[in-house]
Amino acid sequence: MNFEIECTQAVPEPGLAKRFRSWTIEYHAPTETVVITAHGRIFHEDAERQAEEASRLMRLHRTNRVLADFSAGCVEISLAKIYWFPAHYSALTADRRFRVAVVIPVNGHRVGSFKFYEALCTNAGFNVKLFAEFADAENWLQPSSIA
């Protein structure tokens, strides 16, 4: 059962899907993965909220996997703001064992920003990897692919 809300409404029961203005987040039990799906323009505040919600769901479900699907999204975040994402992640969790697979926009919009994000996170000790295909991202997140 998926439960959808707007940002301004009350928070639903823990672990259920949430729908925001231009993205959704939910825990997918069969793959033990937190899934973020962008379907519109994503701004800095959205990205911060995504990290907070993903952290909450990872703790709740005791998982370390996040799949962020931006294939249909349009990220509008400056490089200066992206620079601070690893610090925001560190403030949310001391555990750096989580894995984040990011599916980049199919139209190539701001792909350089995604590569910058991946490099920053990797340099800060977070396991983040970019993918052009959703299936490749899913496969990388599975326990059998952990190297």
BAVOKE-620602 format. One record per atom (N, C-alpha, C, O, CB): residue number from 1; residue in one letter; atom name; x, y, z. Coordinates in pm, whole numbers. Glycine has a CB too. Layout:
# BAVOKE-620602
NUM|A|CA|X|Y|Z
...
END
This chain:
# BAVOKE-620602
1|M|N|83|-118|0
1|M|CA|0|0|0
1|M|C|88|124|0
1|M|O|174|139|87
1|M|CB|-95|0|121
2|N|N|67|212|-95
2|N|CA|140|337|-101
2|N|C|53|450|-47
2|N|O|-65|459|-80
2|N|CB|186|368|-245
3|F|N|111|533|35
3|F|CA|40|646|94
3|F|C|110|771|44
3|F|O|230|787|67
3|F|CB|37|639|251
4|E|N|39|860|-23
4|E|CA|99|978|-80
4|E|C|53|1103|-9
4|E|O|-64|1114|28
4|E|CB|68|987|-228
5|I|N|146|1197|11
5|I|CA|113|1324|77
5|I|C|182|1437|5
5|I|O|273|1415|-75
5|I|CB|155|1321|225
6|E|N|140|1556|31
6|E|CA|211|1675|-13
6|E|C|302|1718|100
6|E|O|281|1679|215
6|E|CB|112|1790|-54
7|C|N|403|1797|70
7|C|CA|499|1841|170
7|C|C|434|1908|289
7|C|O|485|1896|401
7|C|CB|598|1935|108
8|T|N|325|1977|269
8|T|CA|265|2056|376
8|T|C|169|1975|463
8|T|O|119|2028|563
8|T|CB|193|2173|317
9|Q|N|142|1850|429
9|Q|CA|49|1769|507
9|Q|C|121|1695|618
9|Q|O|244|1692|623
9|Q|CB|-25|1671|417
10|A|N|43|1636|707
10|A|CA|100|1560|819
10|A|C|180|1442|767
10|A|O|154|1392|657
10|A|CB|-11|1512|914
11|V|N|277|1398|844
11|V|CA|362|1285|807
11|V|C|285|1156|827
11|V|O|223|1137|932
11|V|CB|493|1285|890
12|P|N|288|1064|727
12|P|CA|215|937|742
12|P|C|292|842|832
12|P|O|398|876|886
12|P|CB|192|872|604
13|E|N|239|722|848
13|E|CA|307|621|927
13|E|C|446|597|869
13|E|O|465|607|748
13|E|CB|225|490|930
14|P|N|544|565|956
14|P|CA|681|543|908
14|P|C|687|431|805
14|P|O|619|329|818
14|P|CB|774|511|1024
15|G|N|770|451|703
15|G|CA|796|347|606
15|G|C|707|348|484
15|G|O|737|278|387
15|G|CB|784|219|671
16|L|N|600|424|484
16|L|CA|512|428|369
16|L|C|564|530|268
16|L|O|640|621|304
16|L|CB|368|461|410
17|A|N|523|515|145
17|A|CA|569|605|39
17|A|C|520|746|62
17|A|O|412|768|117
17|A|CB|523|555|-99
18|K|N|600|842|20
18|K|CA|563|983|27
18|K|C|578|1044|-111
18|K|O|672|1013|-185
18|K|CB|649|1059|132
19|R|N|486|1131|-145
19|R|CA|491|1202|-272
19|R|C|508|1350|-242
19|R|O|432|1409|-164
19|R|CB|364|1176|-359
20|F|N|606|1408|-305
20|F|CA|632|1550|-289
20|F|C|604|1619|-423
20|F|O|563|1553|-519
20|F|CB|778|1577|-242
21|R|N|626|1745|-429
21|R|CA|595|1825|-547
21|R|C|653|1765|-675
21|R|O|582|1755|-776
21|R|CB|648|1967|-529
22|S|N|778|1725|-674
22|S|CA|842|1677|-797
22|S|C|920|1547|-778
22|S|O|1006|1513|-859
22|S|CB|935|1784|-850
23|W|N|890|1476|-670
23|W|CA|959|1349|-646
23|W|C|881|1265|-545
23|W|O|799|1316|-469
23|W|CB|1102|1373|-596
24|T|N|911|1136|-546
24|T|CA|853|1043|-450
24|T|C|965|966|-383
24|T|O|1076|956|-436
24|T|CB|753|946|-518
25|I|N|935|912|-266
25|I|CA|1032|827|-196
25|I|C|955|715|-129
25|I|O|848|736|-72
25|I|CB|1116|908|-92
26|E|N|1011|594|-136
26|E|CA|948|480|-72
26|E|C|1051|371|-46
26|E|O|1158|369|-106
26|E|CB|833|426|-159
27|Y|N|1016|281|44
27|Y|CA|1097|164|70
27|Y|C|1040|50|-13
27|Y|O|921|19|-5
27|Y|CB|1100|129|224
28|H|N|1127|-13|-92
28|H|CA|1087|-125|-176
28|H|C|1136|-253|-107
28|H|O|1253|-288|-116
28|H|CB|1145|-113|-323
29|A|N|1043|-321|-38
29|A|CA|1079|-436|45
29|A|C|1145|-551|-31
29|A|O|1242|-608|20
29|A|CB|957|-487|112
30|P|N|1099|-589|-151
30|P|CA|1162|-703|-219
30|P|C|1312|-686|-244
30|P|O|1387|-784|-242
30|P|CB|1093|-727|-350
31|T|N|1356|-563|-268
31|T|CA|1499|-540|-293
31|T|C|1568|-474|-174
31|T|O|1688|-447|-179
31|T|CB|1517|-453|-417
32|E|N|1492|-448|-66
32|E|CA|1546|-382|53
32|E|C|1616|-252|17
32|E|O|1728|-225|61
32|E|CB|1644|-476|127
33|T|N|1549|-172|-65
33|T|CA|1606|-50|-119
33|T|C|1512|68|-99
33|T|O|1391|56|-117
33|T|CB|1638|-66|-268
34|V|N|1569|182|-60
34|V|CA|1495|307|-57
34|V|C|1501|363|-199
34|V|O|1610|379|-255
34|V|CB|1554|409|51
35|V|N|1386|393|-256
35|V|CA|1380|439|-395
35|V|C|1327|582|-400
35|V|O|1218|612|-352
35|V|CB|1290|345|-480
36|I|N|1407|670|-459
36|I|CA|1369|809|-483
36|I|C|1346|822|-633
36|I|O|1430|781|-713
36|I|CB|1480|911|-432
37|T|N|1232|878|-671
37|T|CA|1200|895|-813
37|T|C|1166|1041|-839
37|T|O|1070|1094|-784
37|T|CB|1082|801|-856
38|A|N|1246|1104|-924
38|A|CA|1220|1244|-963
38|A|C|1129|1244|-1085
38|A|O|1145|1163|-1177
38|A|CB|1353|1320|-993
39|H|N|1034|1336|-1085
39|H|CA|944|1348|-1200
39|H|C|916|1495|-1230
39|H|O|805|1532|-1271
39|H|CB|812|1272|-1174
40|G|N|1015|1576|-1209
40|G|CA|1001|1720|-1233
40|G|C|1130|1791|-1195
40|G|O|1236|1729|-1188
40|G|CB|881|1778|-1154
41|R|N|1119|1920|-1171
41|R|CA|1237|1999|-1136
41|R|C|1274|1976|-989
41|R|O|1188|1981|-901
41|R|CB|1210|2150|-1162
42|I|N|1403|1950|-966
42|I|CA|1455|1925|-833
42|I|C|1547|2040|-795
42|I|O|1641|2074|-868
42|I|CB|1531|1788|-827
43|F|N|1518|2100|-680
43|F|CA|1598|2212|-630
43|F|C|1676|2168|-506
43|F|O|1657|2057|-456
43|F|CB|1508|2334|-598
44|H|N|1761|2255|-458
44|H|CA|1846|2225|-342
44|H|C|1765|2175|-223
44|H|O|1801|2076|-160
44|H|CB|1925|2349|-302
45|E|N|1655|2242|-193
45|E|CA|1572|2203|-78
45|E|C|1515|2063|-97
45|E|O|1503|1987|-1
45|E|CB|1457|2303|-59
46|D|N|1481|2028|-221
46|D|CA|1432|1893|-250
46|D|C|1541|1789|-221
46|D|O|1515|1687|-159
46|D|CB|1386|1882|-396
47|A|N|1662|1817|-267
47|A|CA|1773|1723|-248
47|A|C|1804|1703|-101
47|A|O|1831|1591|-57
47|A|CB|1897|1771|-322
48|E|N|1800|1811|-23
48|E|CA|1822|1797|121
48|E|C|1713|1713|185
48|E|O|1741|1628|268
48|E|CB|1829|1936|188
49|R|N|1590|1737|146
49|R|CA|1477|1661|202
49|R|C|1485|1515|159
49|R|O|1452|1425|237
49|R|CB|1342|1721|157
50|Q|N|1530|1490|36
50|Q|CA|1547|1352|-10
50|Q|C|1646|1279|78
50|Q|O|1623|1165|118
50|Q|CB|1594|1348|-157
51|A|N|1758|1344|110
51|A|CA|1860|1283|195
51|A|C|1805|1254|334
51|A|O|1831|1148|391
51|A|CB|1984|1374|204
52|E|N|1729|1348|389
52|E|CA|1672|1330|522
52|E|C|1573|1214|524
52|E|O|1576|1130|614
52|E|CB|1604|1459|569
53|E|N|1484|1210|426
53|E|CA|1385|1103|419
53|E|C|1452|968|392
53|E|O|1413|867|451
53|E|CB|1281|1134|308
54|A|N|1552|965|304
54|A|CA|1622|840|276
54|A|C|1693|789|401
54|A|O|1690|670|430
54|A|CB|1725|859|161
55|S|N|1755|879|475
55|S|CA|1823|840|599
55|S|C|1723|781|698
55|S|O|1750|680|762
55|S|CB|1895|962|662
56|R|N|1606|845|711
56|R|CA|1503|797|802
56|R|C|1456|657|762
56|R|O|1445|568|846
56|R|CB|1384|894|805
57|L|N|1429|637|633
57|L|CA|1383|507|585
57|L|C|1491|400|596
57|L|O|1460|284|625
57|L|CB|1336|518|440
58|M|N|1616|436|574
58|M|CA|1725|339|588
58|M|C|1735|291|732
58|M|O|1752|172|757
58|M|CB|1859|399|542
59|R|N|1725|383|828
59|R|CA|1729|344|969
59|R|C|1608|258|1005
59|R|O|1622|155|1071
59|R|CB|1734|469|1061
60|L|N|1491|299|961
60|L|CA|1367|229|993
60|L|C|1368|86|941
60|L|O|1325|-6|1011
60|L|CB|1248|304|933
61|H|N|1417|66|820
61|H|CA|1414|-66|756
61|H|C|1548|-139|761
61|H|O|1563|-248|706
61|H|CB|1371|-52|613
62|R|N|1644|-78|828
62|R|CA|1778|-138|844
62|R|C|1836|-182|709
62|R|O|1877|-297|691
62|R|CB|1770|-259|939
63|T|N|1839|-88|617
63|T|CA|1898|-115|486
63|T|C|2009|-13|461
63|T|O|2016|90|527
63|T|CB|1791|-110|373
64|N|N|2093|-43|366
64|N|CA|2202|50|331
64|N|C|2199|83|182
64|N|O|2300|129|128
64|N|CB|2338|-11|369
65|R|N|2085|60|115
65|R|CA|2076|81|-29
65|R|C|1975|189|-65
65|R|O|1863|192|-14
65|R|CB|2039|-49|-99
66|V|N|2020|279|-155
66|V|CA|1932|385|-206
66|V|C|1946|388|-357
66|V|O|2057|387|-411
66|V|CB|1968|525|-144
67|L|N|1833|391|-425
67|L|CA|1831|407|-570
67|L|C|1761|540|-599
67|L|O|1642|554|-574
67|L|CB|1759|286|-643
68|A|N|1836|635|-652
68|A|CA|1782|767|-685
68|A|C|1767|776|-837
68|A|O|1866|786|-910
68|A|CB|1875|882|-631
69|D|N|1643|772|-883
69|D|CA|1615|771|-1026
69|D|C|1580|913|-1073
69|D|O|1469|962|-1051
69|D|CB|1499|672|-1058
70|F|N|1676|977|-1137
70|F|CA|1658|1111|-1190
70|F|C|1641|1108|-1342
70|F|O|1654|1211|-1408
70|F|CB|1776|1200|-1152
71|S|N|1611|990|-1398
71|S|CA|1602|977|-1543
71|S|C|1496|1069|-1603
71|S|O|1510|1115|-1717
71|S|CB|1572|833|-1581
72|A|N|1390|1096|-1529
72|A|CA|1284|1185|-1577
72|A|C|1283|1318|-1502
72|A|O|1188|1396|-1513
72|A|CB|1147|1118|-1564
73|G|N|1388|1343|-1427
73|G|CA|1396|1466|-1348
73|G|C|1479|1573|-1416
73|G|O|1547|1549|-1516
73|G|CB|1454|1436|-1213
74|C|N|1470|1690|-1361
74|C|CA|1545|1805|-1411
74|C|C|1607|1874|-1289
74|C|O|1541|1953|-1221
74|C|CB|1453|1904|-1495
75|V|N|1733|1844|-1263
75|V|CA|1799|1894|-1143
75|V|C|1849|2036|-1166
75|V|O|1924|2063|-1261
75|V|CB|1917|1803|-1103
76|E|N|1806|2126|-1080
76|E|CA|1841|2268|-1089
76|E|C|1914|2310|-962
76|E|O|1866|2395|-887
76|E|CB|1714|2355|-1110
77|I|N|2031|2251|-939
77|I|CA|2109|2279|-819
77|I|C|2248|2326|-862
77|I|O|2312|2264|-947
77|I|CB|2119|2152|-726
78|S|N|2292|2436|-804
78|S|CA|2423|2491|-840
78|S|C|2535|2402|-787
78|S|O|2517|2328|-691
78|S|CB|2439|2634|-784
79|L|N|2651|2410|-852
79|L|CA|2768|2334|-807
79|L|C|2807|2374|-665
79|L|O|2853|2291|-587
79|L|CB|2886|2355|-902
80|A|N|2791|2501|-632
80|A|CA|2824|2548|-497
80|A|C|2738|2479|-392
80|A|O|2788|2447|-284
80|A|CB|2806|2700|-487
81|K|N|2613|2455|-422
81|K|CA|2523|2385|-328
81|K|C|2555|2235|-326
81|K|O|2552|2173|-220
81|K|CB|2374|2408|-366
82|I|N|2584|2178|-442
82|I|CA|2619|2036|-450
82|I|C|2743|2008|-365
82|I|O|2753|1902|-304
82|I|CB|2642|1993|-597
83|Y|N|2835|2101|-362
83|Y|CA|2959|2085|-287
83|Y|C|2933|2046|-141
83|Y|O|3013|1972|-82
83|Y|CB|3041|2214|-292
84|W|N|2826|2094|-82
84|W|CA|2798|2072|60
84|W|C|2716|1946|88
84|W|O|2691|1916|204
84|W|CB|2726|2191|115
85|F|N|2675|1872|-14
85|F|CA|2596|1751|11
85|F|C|2668|1648|99
85|F|O|2605|1595|190
85|F|CB|2559|1687|-120
86|P|N|2796|1616|76
86|P|CA|2861|1519|164
86|P|C|2859|1561|311
86|P|O|2845|1476|399
86|P|CB|3004|1497|120
87|A|N|2874|1689|339
87|A|CA|2868|1735|478
87|A|C|2728|1714|535
87|A|O|2712|1678|651
87|A|CB|2909|1885|488
88|H|N|2627|1738|453
88|H|CA|2488|1716|496
88|H|C|2466|1567|524
88|H|O|2401|1533|623
88|H|CB|2387|1765|387
89|Y|N|2518|1480|440
89|Y|CA|2506|1336|463
89|Y|C|2576|1295|591
89|Y|O|2524|1213|668
89|Y|CB|2563|1258|344
90|S|N|2693|1352|615
90|S|CA|2767|1321|738
90|S|C|2688|1362|862
90|S|O|2691|1292|963
90|S|CB|2902|1391|738
91|A|N|2619|1474|854
91|A|CA|2538|1519|967
91|A|C|2418|1426|990
91|A|O|2371|1414|1103
91|A|CB|2490|1663|943
92|L|N|2370|1362|885
92|L|CA|2255|1272|897
92|L|C|2293|1134|950
92|L|O|2214|1070|1019
92|L|CB|2187|1258|764
93|T|N|2413|1089|918
93|T|CA|2456|954|958
93|T|C|2608|947|968
93|T|O|2680|1008|890
93|T|CB|2404|849|858
94|A|N|2654|871|1065
94|A|CA|2798|846|1077
94|A|C|2837|721|998
94|A|O|2955|695|976
94|A|CB|2839|831|1226
95|D|N|2737|645|957
95|D|CA|2761|520|885
95|D|C|2779|548|737
95|D|O|2687|594|670
95|D|CB|2645|422|907
96|R|N|2898|519|687
96|R|CA|2926|543|545
96|R|C|2919|416|462
96|R|O|2968|412|349
96|R|CB|3063|606|529
97|R|N|2857|313|517
97|R|CA|2848|186|444
97|R|C|2731|183|347
97|R|O|2711|82|279
97|R|CB|2837|72|540
98|F|N|2652|289|340
98|F|CA|2540|286|248
98|F|C|2587|303|104
98|F|O|2693|360|77
98|F|CB|2438|394|284
99|R|N|2505|251|13
99|R|CA|2533|256|-131
99|R|C|2422|334|-198
99|R|O|2304|309|-174
99|R|CB|2547|112|-192
100|V|N|2460|427|-283
100|V|CA|2363|508|-356
100|V|C|2388|493|-505
100|V|O|2495|528|-555
100|V|CB|2370|657|-312
101|A|N|2289|442|-575
101|A|CA|2294|432|-721
101|A|C|2208|545|-776
101|A|O|2090|557|-741
101|A|CB|2244|291|-773
102|V|N|2266|627|-861
102|V|CA|2196|742|-918
102|V|C|2179|721|-1068
102|V|O|2276|706|-1142
102|V|CB|2274|875|-889
103|V|N|2054|721|-1112
103|V|CA|2024|711|-1255
103|V|C|2013|853|-1309
103|V|O|1927|931|-1266
103|V|CB|1892|628|-1282
104|I|N|2101|886|-1403
104|I|CA|2109|1023|-1455
104|I|C|1998|1049|-1557
104|I|O|1942|955|-1614
104|I|CB|2246|1049|-1518
105|P|N|1965|1177|-1579
105|P|CA|1858|1210|-1674
105|P|C|1887|1156|-1815
105|P|O|2000|1163|-1863
105|P|CB|1839|1362|-1681
106|V|N|1784|1103|-1878
106|V|CA|1800|1048|-2013
106|V|C|1835|1156|-2114
106|V|O|1897|1127|-2216
106|V|CB|1672|976|-2055
107|N|N|1796|1280|-2087
107|N|CA|1827|1388|-2180
107|N|C|1965|1448|-2157
107|N|O|2005|1541|-2228
107|N|CB|1723|1497|-2168
108|G|N|2039|1396|-2059
108|G|CA|2174|1445|-2034
108|G|C|2182|1578|-1962
108|G|O|2290|1635|-1949
108|G|CB|2247|1456|-2162
109|H|N|2068|1629|-1916
109|H|CA|2064|1759|-1848
109|H|C|2156|1760|-1726
109|H|O|2139|1681|-1633
109|H|CB|1919|1793|-1806
110|R|N|2253|1850|-1728
110|R|CA|2347|1873|-1617
110|R|C|2423|1748|-1574
110|R|O|2447|1727|-1455
110|R|CB|2272|1928|-1498
111|V|N|2460|1667|-1670
111|V|CA|2533|1545|-1638
111|V|C|2667|1577|-1571
111|V|O|2714|1498|-1489
111|V|CB|2556|1462|-1765
112|G|N|2726|1689|-1605
112|G|CA|2850|1731|-1538
112|G|C|2830|1754|-1390
112|G|O|2919|1726|-1310
112|G|CB|2904|1857|-1603
113|S|N|2715|1805|-1352
113|S|CA|2683|1825|-1210
113|S|C|2673|1691|-1138
113|S|O|2715|1678|-1023
113|S|CB|2552|1905|-1194
114|F|N|2615|1592|-1206
114|F|CA|2605|1459|-1145
114|F|C|2744|1398|-1126
114|F|O|2771|1337|-1023
114|F|CB|2517|1365|-1233
115|K|N|2831|1416|-1225
115|K|CA|2968|1363|-1213
115|K|C|3044|1432|-1100
115|K|O|3119|1368|-1027
115|K|CB|3044|1380|-1346
116|F|N|3023|1563|-1086
116|F|CA|3083|1639|-976
116|F|C|3033|1583|-842
116|F|O|3112|1563|-750
116|F|CB|3049|1791|-989
117|Y|N|2903|1559|-832
117|Y|CA|2841|1503|-712
117|Y|C|2903|1367|-678
117|Y|O|2938|1340|-564
117|Y|CB|2689|1490|-730
118|E|N|2914|1281|-779
118|E|CA|2971|1148|-758
118|E|C|3114|1158|-706
118|E|O|3151|1088|-612
118|E|CB|2968|1067|-888
119|A|N|3196|1244|-765
119|A|CA|3335|1261|-723
119|A|C|3343|1315|-580
119|A|O|3423|1266|-500
119|A|CB|3409|1355|-818
120|L|N|3262|1414|-547
120|L|CA|3261|1469|-411
120|L|C|3226|1363|-309
120|L|O|3294|1348|-207
120|L|CB|3163|1585|-402
121|C|N|3120|1289|-335
121|C|CA|3076|1186|-241
121|C|C|3181|1076|-226
121|C|O|3208|1031|-115
121|C|CB|2943|1126|-286
122|T|N|3238|1033|-336
122|T|CA|3342|930|-332
122|T|C|3462|978|-252
122|T|O|3515|904|-169
122|T|CB|3385|892|-475
123|N|N|3504|1101|-275
123|N|CA|3618|1157|-201
123|N|C|3590|1171|-52
123|N|O|3682|1169|30
123|N|CB|3656|1292|-258
124|A|N|3461|1185|-16
124|A|CA|3423|1197|125
124|A|C|3398|1059|189
124|A|O|3363|1051|306
124|A|CB|3297|1284|137
125|G|N|3417|954|112
125|G|CA|3404|819|166
125|G|C|3267|756|151
125|G|O|3239|653|212
125|G|CB|3439|821|308
126|F|N|3180|817|70
126|F|CA|3047|760|45
126|F|C|3050|680|-84
126|F|O|3121|715|-178
126|F|CB|2940|871|37
127|N|N|2974|572|-88
127|N|CA|2972|482|-202
127|N|C|2857|523|-295
127|N|O|2744|474|-282
127|N|CB|2956|334|-156
128|V|N|2887|612|-388
128|V|CA|2788|666|-482
128|V|C|2835|636|-624
128|V|O|2952|655|-657
128|V|CB|2768|820|-462
129|K|N|2743|589|-707
129|K|CA|2779|556|-844
129|K|C|2667|600|-938
129|K|O|2549|585|-907
129|K|CB|2808|404|-859
130|L|N|2706|654|-1054
130|L|CA|2610|699|-1156
130|L|C|2584|589|-1258
130|L|O|2671|508|-1289
130|L|CB|2662|826|-1227
131|F|N|2460|589|-1309
131|F|CA|2420|493|-1410
131|F|C|2331|560|-1513
131|F|O|2255|651|-1481
131|F|CB|2347|373|-1347
132|A|N|2342|514|-1638
132|A|CA|2254|563|-1744
132|A|C|2127|480|-1750
132|A|O|2024|527|-1797
132|A|CB|2327|560|-1880
133|E|N|2132|357|-1702
133|E|CA|2018|264|-1709
133|E|C|1973|222|-1570
133|E|O|2054|191|-1483
133|E|CB|2055|140|-1792
134|F|N|1842|223|-1550
134|F|CA|1782|185|-1422
134|F|C|1822|43|-1381
134|F|O|1858|20|-1266
134|F|CB|1630|196|-1430
135|A|N|1815|-51|-1475
135|A|CA|1846|-192|-1445
135|A|C|1990|-208|-1397
135|A|O|2016|-287|-1307
135|A|CB|1822|-279|-1569
136|D|N|2083|-133|-1456
136|D|CA|2223|-141|-1412
136|D|C|2238|-90|-1269
136|D|O|2315|-146|-1191
136|D|CB|2313|-60|-1507
137|A|N|2165|16|-1235
137|A|CA|2169|70|-1099
137|A|C|2114|-32|-1000
137|A|O|2172|-54|-894
137|A|CB|2088|201|-1090
138|E|N|2001|-95|-1034
138|E|CA|1941|-199|-949
138|E|C|2039|-314|-926
138|E|O|2056|-360|-814
138|E|CB|1811|-251|-1011
139|N|N|2102|-359|-1034
139|N|CA|2196|-471|-1024
139|N|C|2314|-438|-935
139|N|O|2357|-522|-855
139|N|CB|2246|-511|-1162
140|W|N|2367|-318|-946
140|W|CA|2482|-276|-866
140|W|C|2449|-275|-717
140|W|O|2535|-303|-634
140|W|CB|2531|-138|-911
141|L|N|2326|-243|-684
141|L|CA|2286|-235|-544
141|L|C|2266|-371|-477
141|L|O|2266|-379|-354
141|L|CB|2159|-157|-534
142|Q|N|2251|-475|-554
142|Q|CA|2224|-606|-497
142|Q|C|2345|-660|-423
142|Q|O|2459|-636|-464
142|Q|CB|2180|-703|-605
143|P|N|2322|-734|-314
143|P|CA|2433|-786|-231
143|P|C|2536|-865|-310
143|P|O|2654|-861|-276
143|P|CB|2378|-873|-121
144|S|N|2495|-937|-414
144|S|CA|2589|-1017|-492
144|S|C|2689|-931|-568
144|S|O|2793|-981|-612
144|S|CB|2514|-1105|-588
145|S|N|2658|-800|-586
145|S|CA|2749|-713|-661
145|S|C|2846|-637|-571
145|S|O|2929|-561|-619
145|S|CB|2669|-614|-744
146|I|N|2835|-658|-440
146|I|CA|2924|-587|-346
146|I|C|3062|-648|-355
146|I|O|3081|-768|-335
146|I|CB|2869|-594|-200
147|A|N|3158|-561|-384
147|A|CA|3296|-609|-399
147|A|C|3379|-569|-279
147|A|O|3498|-600|-273
147|A|CB|3360|-554|-527
END
